[in-house]
C-alpha cells in the first residue's frame, strides 16, 4: 500500500509491482459530496485490489479470447479515451464489486440505525451520509450496467469463464426484494 499525493491520479495498480496498491492520500478525507474518508479509502482499496485479483485470475483462466485483441477500443464508463476490451472487462468487475460495497454499507446503516441506539450527532451524521452512499451506489451500478452491456455486445470475445464472471456481475446488480 502506497499513499500518493498530487492532483493527477486517484489510484492505480501496476502489473510490474503486482500486489501493490497506490492510492492518492486525498481519498483518506471526506468528499465534497458527503462520502466519509474511510468509505472513500475502502472503495479505493477494493477498486485497486480488484484489478490485482483480475490480473492474477486471468493468468490461469482467461476472461477474453485471443480474438479480443483485434477488437477496436471501446467507450468505457471510467475513462474518457476508448479502452481495449480487457480494460472494460476489469471495469465491469471493479464497478460491480464497488456497487456491492455500497449496498452492504447501506444495509448496515439500515439495520443499525434506530433512534434509541444513536445520539443526536450520530443521527444527524446518518441523515447526511446515507444519501451520499446511495448516490454513489447508484452511480457505480449505472456505470457497471453500461460496461456489462458493452461487453455483451462483444460476447464472442469472452471465454466461457469471462461470460460466467460477467453473469455473476449481472446477478449482483439485480435488485433484491427487501
C-alpha positions, -999 to +999 in steps of 0.1 A: +000+000+000+015+033-011-001+067-005+005+093-032+000+130-034-010+151-063-040+160-085-034+138-115-043+103-101-067+088-076-051+054-075-037+026-096-021-008-097+007-018-120+015-054-131+052-047-127+046-043-089+018-069-087+002-068-053+010-032-046-019-007-044-013+030-050-039+054-036-040+092-035-038+105+001-068+127-007-090+095-006-085+095+032-106+126+036-143+132+030-156+141-005-174+173-014-205+151-019-205+138+016-187+104+015-167+099+046-129+094+042-129+058+055-156+049+029-137+065+001-105+048+011-123+014+014-136+019-022-102+028-034-087-003-019-115-025-032-112-009-067-074-014-069-075-048-052-100-060-078-076-051-106-049-071-088-072-100-084-084-099-121-048-098-133-039-129-113-071-148-122-067-142-159-034-159-159-049-193-151-083-188-166-085-160-192-117-139-194-112-130-231-104-150-262-074-141-284-099-125-308-105-097-283-070-083-292-084-075-326-115-056-314-112-018-316-111+000-283-145+008-269-160+036-248-160+028-211-176+044-180-144+052-162-122+066-189-127+094-215-104+076-240-116+043-256-101+012-240-094-024-250-120-050-240-096-063-213-098-029-196-136-027-200-139-062-185-119-052-154-140-020-151-172-041-151-159-063-123-145-033-103-177-013-107-198-043-096-177-050-066-178-013-056-215-013-060-218-043-037-196-024-011-221+005-010-251-019-009-236-036+021-228-002+038-264+009+032-277-024+045-256-020+076-268+016+080-305+005+078-301-024+102-281-005+129-298+029+126-325+031+152-332+063+171-328+046+205-293+035+197-278+067+184-271+101+198-283+132+180-249+138+164-249+102+150-284+105+138-275+138+120-245+122+105-266+092+094-290+115+077-263+132+057-242+102+049-269+078+038-279+098+007-243+102-003-238+064+000-270+057-020-260+082-047-225+066-051-240+031-052-265+042-079-237+059-100-215+028-097-244+005-106-253+025-136-216+025-148-214-012-142-245-019-162-231+002-191-199-018-190-217-051-189-240-040-218-210-031-240-193-064-231-225-083-240-222-067-275-188-083-278-198-116-262-179-136-288-147-122-275-153-136-240-143-171-229-167-193-210-151-181-178-154-145-188-191-150-196-196-167-162-179-138-144-200-113-164-231-133-154-221-131-117-216-093-121-250-090-137-267-111-109-251-089-082-265-058-098-301-071-098-322-055-071-331-079-043-365-080-026-365-063+008 
